[in-house]
Amino acid sequence: MIPRLKPYFSLRELFAALSPSSGKIVQFENEFSTKFGCEHGVMFSFGRTALYALLKAWGLEKDEVICPAYTCVVVQHAIVISGNTPVFVDCEEGSFNMSYDGITDAITDKTRAIVVTHLFGYPMDVHKIQSIVSDAEEKYGNKIYVIQDAAHSYGAKWDDELVTGFGDAAIFGLNISKIMNSIFGGMATTNSEDTYNKLIEFREKEIKPAGAIKTVHRLIYLVSVMVAFNQVVYSFTNWMERMGLLGKLVKYFDESTIEFPNGWNEMPVELEARVGLVQLSKYDKIIEMRKGNAENHLARFLNFSEFHLPKADKGATYSHFVVTVENREEWVQTYMKKGIELGILIEYSVPEMPSYQPYKRGSYPISEYYSEHCINIPVWPGVNLR
Ligand SMILES: Cc1ncc(COP(=O)(O)O)c(C=O)c1O
């Protein structure tokens, strides 16, 4: 069974996890932020906590935050739980990302931030965003913060420049489904000294220290993941998932509630940073292999009329290789019989979820279409579709 995703782990991560060295959170923050084009990095337990922290650090409350209708719902959870209002923007025709005209239309005098998500690793035009934002700032006389959501787009580039170097800050998710990971974790990066100081102040005041038990939990989790994704064991893991036996380990949202997971406001642990540092050292190789696989997929499915392929994009780093199809379930089953697991990652349009109905303004047809028609083909380093 070929899994839909697979973290690029070796024994190096295990040795790093078992090593007693400390001071690694700061080292990870420094090396990570440098790698992704920023001067500062601040690590949290989740990417969503990093977003929450930014909104709080900037003092945004009861403000409007523009975000995609088609994205991971935890982004909107962070906006709502921080006391703000999400304003949804539908996708650009032919893209998984927000429509530029949609962003312009959504901005009002209450807009104080925009979450620019580069979904599945496909970059948005960061210059165009900046010019939309500058025009709006001039029109309404308010600062509008631009946050690059790079949870899917580590290292994605627009015009040969890292998207995460633009705007006021960037956020990253660092769980095992991401391009690289620190077991769990999240990071906010920024080039602004002021934002950095505010984030550190926020973390010192609002984020609780982690208990020793968390380190043990993370070690057990790392070992379990290594075993679960082992080639021999994965069929069993997949069977457990299909039987619903993995519960909350794979289901990251509940349609009807807006909530954060346990531990969202606790510090990450040193062990996670040590694993993150090993992953960071492998990062260039990971991206090279992902891009190679994506190119192979594009060539392989080029004349396959039933898969609608994304545009080739040299700046993309492919957290997922997503195609749209008519009968998603049928394709999932067809591939399952061949021993290949296809992923269905974002199977909802956020404004259509019961808990987000109150925030809906109009309709989001492209997002709804993707929620029903996207599948992702494994693109992780080392995958061989045969
Ligand atoms: C697009 C996007 N943004 C942000 C996040 C938040 O990351 P985390 O799960 O670490 O909170 C995710 C999570 O998967 C995501 O997919």
The ligand as a MOL file (V3000), in Angstrom:
LIG
                    3D

  0  0  0     0  0            999 V3000
M  V30 BEGIN CTAB
M  V30 COUNTS 16 16 0 0 0
M  V30 BEGIN ATOM
M  V30 1 C -3.4490 25.8270 5.0170 0
M  V30 2 C -3.1710 25.5990 6.4710 0
M  V30 3 N -2.9230 26.6550 7.2610 0
M  V30 4 C -2.6600 26.5140 8.5800 0
M  V30 5 C -2.6600 25.2790 9.1790 0
M  V30 6 C -2.4180 25.1960 10.6680 0
M  V30 7 O -1.4910 24.2800 11.0680 0
M  V30 8 P -1.6540 23.4490 12.4320 0
M  V30 9 O -2.3990 22.1960 12.1020 0
M  V30 10 O -0.2350 23.1890 12.8420 0
M  V30 11 O -2.3830 24.2950 13.3890 0
M  V30 12 C -2.9170 24.1490 8.4050 0
M  V30 13 C -2.9410 22.8240 9.0350 0
M  V30 14 O -2.8950 21.7980 8.6220 0
M  V30 15 C -3.1770 24.3100 7.0100 0
M  V30 16 O -3.4200 23.2490 6.2290 0
M  V30 END ATOM
M  V30 BEGIN BOND
M  V30 1 1 1 2
M  V30 2 1 2 3
M  V30 3 2 2 15
M  V30 4 2 3 4
M  V30 5 1 4 5
M  V30 6 1 5 6
M  V30 7 2 5 12
M  V30 8 1 6 7
M  V30 9 1 7 8
M  V30 10 2 8 9
M  V30 11 1 8 10
M  V30 12 1 8 11
M  V30 13 1 12 13
M  V30 14 1 12 15
M  V30 15 2 13 14
M  V30 16 1 15 16
M  V30 END BOND
M  V30 END CTAB
M  END
